[in-house]
Amino acid sequence: MAFVKKEIVEQYKTHATDTGSPEVQVALLTTRIKYLSNHFKKFPKDFASRVGFLKMVREIFNPRRKKSDGLGDVRISVQDFVRNNPAMGRVQK
């Protein structure tokens, strides 16, 4: 997964040293969610990973989070990003 992260950062960065822009964060989170979704299809009894996955998703989409958090801009730009990058679309079932 680490080598994929470098490729994703290279693909979605907005400038030469970018690793934390909303576009990069959304792309990384989307890739991680897709990977874990496939993992849970193969290993349905992997409850430890599922708990961590659900915590990660809850943290991202918690409506009480302040926009001053590091990912505050991500929730705002997710729709625009996915609309402009069809490869980051829905997870296939």
Secondary structure, 3 states (H helix, E strand, C coil): CHHHHHHHHHHHCCCCCCCCCHHHHHHHHHHHHHHHHHHHHHCCCCHHHHHHHHHHHHHHHCCCCCCCCCCHHHHHHHHHHHHHCHHHCCCCC
